[in-house]
């Protein structure tokens, strides 16, 4: 029976091409705009590391003075000072943990004919890769010894490996970062968490770094930070070493805590560290403390998916509703024009339910066509965002969930919109139209 209804639906749609085209375009426009907004909201609110999001914790310390004010609701800085980061790494309990910050270099191979190019770089520790489930294609992270003794070693991602050497296992080879020669010890797969949760303060939707070097090199070679540098007191940092000893906040810090007991122990350790620093007259606030937030809490705390995103989705679905209301009017006019033929079918024995189902199938076909065209509109909208606005490269992308959601939403919404017109036509009395024949 369904196949028969489907044939009737296609025949009916073909018989009124102008009306059909108007309804398809209305549905496609509504779906295109709605799916563009929904895709952006979906990608920005995505869990970037679901398998470990409850085990990875960002570390915050209330290291500011009595009068400092921050943009966050509980007045907590979102980064650490260099001296706090180093102190935590030296004295932290035996859990995986890492300090990090963003810098950048002019990158090239040792081939003198190679044209250098600029790449952002992350200074971190060897634990970074295992904590964030980064898979190595070749080699491995630098050793624990390198984290304690400065050595010019580097891990690069496969995209950079392709550009420098044409791909393959190039561990053991050397490359230049500015004027310094680094030995490649590992090559990782292309890695782009969405959002870039480990450093949202420096751009939650920026590209992940392609170059990784030991954090300890910072104090030796004085690599400047490419991220945000915040301060709460007036200090004169004339040299890089002054900055390392200052209260400037520019380091991100993460720990991997697999159990509640580990989290409690780490929280106690932070409390002890805060008390120790208070004795040294560094942490002056009465509410000085350390806080751990897991990945989802950290994203919510930093308002990565702001209220504007939800408002945009709501507005886009209101637009879809307007498009569907217009479609209801067109469907009602179309179905009522076919009321005489429906009256004949009813007189020949067709039930109200059969007539109702036939028209709902027609509405569903209309919604499916509009949804597929809406996918094209959404793709064009996302492409325009990526090509014309910064920060959309990794979020203006429709994944399979959104791809299949579009036709489902279109068909469901159109069927709901078509219930009233279908009900109206199936309630017509056959006798009225039989008398007019």
C-alpha positions in Angstrom: 0.0 0.0 0.0 2.8 2.4 0.8 4.3 2.0 -2.6 0.9 2.8 -4.1 0.7 5.9 -2.0 4.2 6.9 -3.0 3.2 6.6 -6.7 0.2 8.8 -6.1 2.3 11.3 -4.2 4.9 11.7 -7.0 2.1 12.0 -9.6 0.4 14.7 -7.5 3.6 16.7 -7.0 4.3 16.6 -10.7 0.8 17.8 -11.5 1.4 21.1 -9.7 5.1 21.9 -10.4 4.9 25.6 -9.4 3.3 24.9 -6.0 5.6 22.0 -5.4 8.7 24.1 -6.2 7.6 26.9 -3.8 7.0 24.4 -1.0 10.3 22.6 -1.5 12.2 25.9 -1.6 10.4 27.1 1.6 11.3 23.9 3.4 14.9 23.9 2.1 15.5 27.5 3.2 14.2 26.7 6.7 16.2 23.5 6.9 19.3 25.1 5.5 19.4 27.9 8.0 18.4 25.7 10.9 21.0 23.1 10.2 23.7 25.7 9.8 22.9 27.0 13.2 22.4 23.6 14.7 25.7 22.3 13.3 27.7 25.2 14.8 26.0 24.6 18.1 26.6 20.9 17.9 30.3 21.2 17.0 31.1 23.9 19.5 29.3 21.9 22.2 31.0 18.6 21.2 32.7 16.5 23.9 36.3 16.7 22.5 37.6 13.6 24.4 34.6 11.5 25.6 36.6 8.5 26.6 38.6 10.5 29.2 36.7 13.8 29.8 35.9 12.8 33.4 39.5 11.9 34.2 41.3 15.0 32.9 41.3 18.1 35.1 42.4 21.7 34.5 44.2 23.2 37.5 43.3 26.6 38.8 45.0 28.5 41.6 43.7 31.7 43.3 47.2 33.3 43.1 46.0 36.9 42.6 46.0 39.9 45.0 43.3 41.2 47.2 41.9 43.6 44.7 42.1 41.7 41.4 39.1 41.1 39.3 38.7 38.5 36.6 36.0 37.9 34.0 34.9 34.6 35.5 32.1 34.4 38.0 34.1 33.0 40.9 37.1 35.4 40.4 39.5 32.5 39.6 42.4 33.0 37.1 42.2 30.5 34.2 46.0 30.2 33.9 49.0 29.8 36.3 52.2 31.6 36.8 55.4 30.0 35.6 56.7 29.6 39.1 53.5 27.9 40.3 53.6 25.5 37.3 57.2 24.6 38.0 56.5 24.1 41.7 53.6 21.8 41.0 55.6 19.7 38.5 58.4 19.3 41.0 56.2 18.4 44.1 53.1 17.0 42.6 52.0 13.5 43.7 52.7 10.7 41.3 50.0 11.3 38.7 50.3 12.2 35.1 50.3 16.0 34.8 51.6 18.7 32.5 52.3 22.4 32.2 52.1 23.9 28.8 51.9 27.1 26.8 51.8 28.2 23.2 54.7 29.7 21.2 55.8 29.6 17.5 58.7 29.3 15.2 59.8 29.6 11.6 60.0 26.0 10.6 62.1 24.3 7.8 64.1 21.3 7.0 67.9 21.3 6.8 67.6 21.6 3.0 68.9 25.1 2.2 66.5 25.4 -0.7 63.5 24.8 1.6 61.3 27.8 2.1 60.6 28.3 5.8 57.0 28.8 7.1 55.5 29.8 10.4 54.0 27.2 12.8 52.5 27.5 16.2 54.2 25.3 18.8 53.3 23.9 22.2 55.9 23.6 25.0 54.7 20.7 27.2 55.9 17.5 28.9 56.0 14.0 27.6 52.8 13.2 29.5 50.8 15.5 27.2 50.6 12.8 24.5 49.3 9.9 26.7 47.0 12.1 28.7 45.2 13.4 25.6 45.2 10.0 23.7 47.4 11.3 20.9 48.5 8.4 18.7 52.0 8.1 17.4 52.6 7.0 13.8 56.3 6.8 14.2 58.6 7.1 17.2 57.5 8.1 20.7 57.5 11.1 23.1 60.9 12.3 24.4 62.1 10.5 27.5 61.5 11.5 31.1 65.2 12.6 31.3 64.6 15.2 28.6 61.8 16.7 30.8 64.4 17.3 33.4 67.4 18.1 31.3 67.0 20.5 28.4 67.5 18.7 25.1 66.5 20.0 21.6 64.0 17.3 20.7 60.7 17.7 18.9 57.5 15.8 18.1 55.6 16.9 15.0 52.3 15.9 13.4 52.0 14.0 10.2 50.8 17.0 8.2 54.0 18.8 9.0 56.0 15.6 8.3 54.5 15.4 4.8 55.3 19.1 4.2 58.9 18.8 5.4 59.9 15.4 4.2 57.1 14.0 2.0 55.9 11.6 4.7 57.3 8.3 6.1 59.2 7.6 9.2 61.6 10.5 9.7 62.3 10.0 13.4 66.0 10.7 14.1 66.2 13.4 11.4 66.8 17.0 12.2 64.8 20.2 11.5 65.2 23.9 12.2 62.9 25.9 14.5 64.1 29.5 13.9 67.9 29.0 14.1 68.0 26.0 16.4 68.4 22.4 15.2 65.9 19.9 16.8 66.0 16.2 16.5 62.6 14.6 15.6 61.8 11.8 18.1 58.1 11.2 17.2 55.5 11.8 14.6 51.8 11.9 15.6 48.6 11.5 13.6 46.7 14.6 12.6 45.0 15.7 15.9 42.4 18.4 16.2 40.1 18.3 19.2 36.9 20.3 18.8 36.9 22.5 20.8 40.6 22.8 21.7 39.8 22.2 25.4 43.3 22.1 26.7 43.8 25.8 25.9 40.5 27.5 25.5 42.0 30.7 26.9 44.0 31.1 23.7 41.2 30.2 21.2 38.8 27.3 21.7 38.4 26.8 18.0 41.9 27.5 16.7 44.0 24.8 15.0 45.9 22.5 17.2 49.7 22.9 17.2 51.8 20.8 14.8 55.0 21.1 16.8 55.7 20.0 20.4 58.9 20.6 22.4 59.9 20.0 26.0 58.6 22.6 28.5 61.9 22.8 30.3 63.4 24.5 27.2 61.5 27.7 28.1 63.7 28.7 31.0 66.9 28.0 28.9 66.1 29.4 25.5 63.5 32.0 26.5 60.7 31.2 24.1 58.0 33.8 24.2 54.4 33.0 24.8 52.0 33.4 21.8 49.0 33.1 24.1 47.3 35.4 26.6 49.5 36.9 29.3 47.5 38.3 32.3 48.7 40.1 35.4 47.1 41.5 38.5 49.9 43.6 40.0 52.3 46.2 38.6 55.6 44.6 37.9 58.7 45.6 35.9 59.7 42.6 33.9 62.7 43.8 31.9 64.0 40.4 31.1 62.6 37.0 30.3 63.9 35.7 33.7 61.9 38.5 35.4 58.8 37.2 33.7 59.5 33.7 34.9 59.7 35.0 38.5 56.7 37.3 38.2 53.0 37.0 39.0 52.1 37.0 35.2 49.6 34.3 34.4 50.3 32.5 31.1 50.7 28.7 31.7 48.0 26.1 31.3 48.1 23.1 33.6 46.3 19.7 33.4 46.3 16.5 35.4 45.0 13.0 34.7 43.2 11.6 37.8 41.6 8.2 37.2 39.8 7.7 40.4 37.9 9.8 43.0 40.6 8.9 45.5 43.2 10.3 43.2 41.2 13.5 42.7 40.8 13.9 46.5 44.5 13.4 47.1 45.4 15.9 44.4 42.9 18.4 45.8 44.5 18.0 49.3 47.9 18.6 47.7 46.7 21.8 46.1 45.3 22.9 49.5 48.7 22.3 51.1 50.5 24.2 48.3 48.2 27.2 48.7 48.8 27.2 52.5 52.5 27.1 51.9 52.4 30.0 49.5 50.3 32.0 51.9 53.1 31.7 54.5 55.4 33.1 51.8 53.0 36.1 51.5 52.2 35.3 47.8 48.6 34.3 47.9 46.9 37.2 49.7 43.2 36.5 49.2 41.2 35.1 52.0 39.5 32.8 49.5 42.8 31.5 48.0 42.4 27.9 47.0 43.0 25.4 44.2 40.3 24.1 42.0 40.0 21.1 39.6 37.6 21.1 36.8 37.1 18.2 34.4 36.8 18.8 30.6 33.1 19.4 30.5 33.2 21.6 33.6 36.1 23.5 32.1 34.3 24.2 28.8 31.2 25.3 30.7 33.2 27.5 33.0 34.9 29.3 30.1 31.5 29.7 28.3 32.8 28.0 25.2 29.3 27.4 24.0 27.7 30.8 24.9 24.1 31.7 25.2 24.3 33.4 21.8 24.7 30.0 20.2 21.5 28.7 21.7 19.7 32.0 20.8 20.9 31.5 17.2 19.5 28.0 17.1 16.2 29.1 18.5 15.9 32.0 16.0 16.7 29.6 13.1 14.0 27.2 14.1 11.6 30.0 14.4 12.4 30.8 10.8 11.8 27.1 9.9 8.4 27.4 11.6 7.6 30.4 9.4 8.5 28.5 6.3 6.4 25.6 7.5 3.4 27.8 8.1 3.7 29.1 4.5 3.8 25.5 3.4 0.7 24.6 5.4 -1.2 27.3 3.4 0.1 26.0 0.1 -0.7 22.4 1.1 -4.2 23.3 2.2 -4.9 25.0 -1.1 -3.4 22.1 -3.1 -5.3 19.4 -1.2 -8.6 21.2 -1.3 -8.3 21.6 -5.0 -8.1 17.9 -5.2 -11.2 17.4 -3.0 -13.4 16.3 -5.9 -11.2 13.3 -6.8 -10.9 12.5 -3.1 -14.7 12.5 -2.9 -14.9 10.0 -5.8 -12.3 7.8 -4.0 -14.4 8.0 -0.8 -17.5 7.0 -2.7 -15.7 4.0 -4.2 -14.9 2.7 -0.7 -11.7 4.4 0.4 -11.7 5.1 4.2 -10.8 8.4 5.9 -7.7 6.7 7.2 -6.5 5.7 3.8 -7.0 9.1 2.3 -5.3 10.7 5.3 -2.3 8.3 5.0 -2.1 9.0 1.2 -1.7 12.7 1.8 0.7 12.3 4.6 3.0 10.2 2.4 2.8 13.0 -0.2 3.8 15.5 2.6 6.6 13.2 3.7 8.0 13.0 0.1 7.8 16.8 -0.1 9.7 17.1 3.2 12.4 14.6 2.1 13.1 16.6 -1.1 13.1 19.8 0.8 15.4 18.3 3.5 18.0 17.1 0.9 18.0 20.5 -0.8 18.3 22.0 2.6 21.5 20.0 3.2 22.9 21.7 0.1 22.0 25.1 1.4 23.5 24.3 4.8 26.7 23.1 3.2 26.9 26.3 1.2 26.3 28.4 4.4 29.0 26.5 6.4 31.4 26.9 3.5 30.8 30.7 3.4 31.5 30.9 7.1 34.7 28.9 6.8 36.0 31.0 3.9 35.0 34.4 5.1 35.3 34.4 8.9 38.1 33.4 11.2 37.6 30.7 13.8 35.1 28.6 11.8 37.6 26.3 10.1 37.0 23.4 12.5 33.4 24.0 13.6 31.6 24.8 10.4 31.8 21.2 9.4 28.8 18.9 9.2 29.4 15.5 10.7 27.3 12.3 10.0 25.0 13.1 12.9 24.0 16.4 11.4 23.9 15.0 7.9 21.3 12.4 8.8 19.5 14.8 11.2 18.6 17.2 8.4 16.2 15.0 6.4 14.8 13.5 9.6 14.0 17.0 10.9 12.6 18.0 7.5 10.3 15.0 7.1 9.1 15.1 10.7 8.4 18.9 10.6 6.7 18.7 7.3 4.5 15.8 8.3 3.5 17.6 11.4 2.7 20.7 9.3 0.8 18.6 6.8 -1.5 16.9 9.4 -4.1 19.7 9.3 -4.4 20.0 5.5 -4.5 16.1 5.2 -7.2 16.0 7.9 -9.2 18.7 6.2 -9.3 16.9 2.8 -10.1 13.5 4.3 -13.2 14.9 6.1 -14.8 16.2 3.0 -18.2 14.6 2.3 -18.3 12.5 -0.9 -21.9 13.5 -1.6 -21.0 17.2 -2.1 -18.7 16.5 -5.0 -20.7 13.6 -6.5 -23.7 16.0 -6.9 -21.5 18.4 -8.8 -20.3 15.9 -11.3 
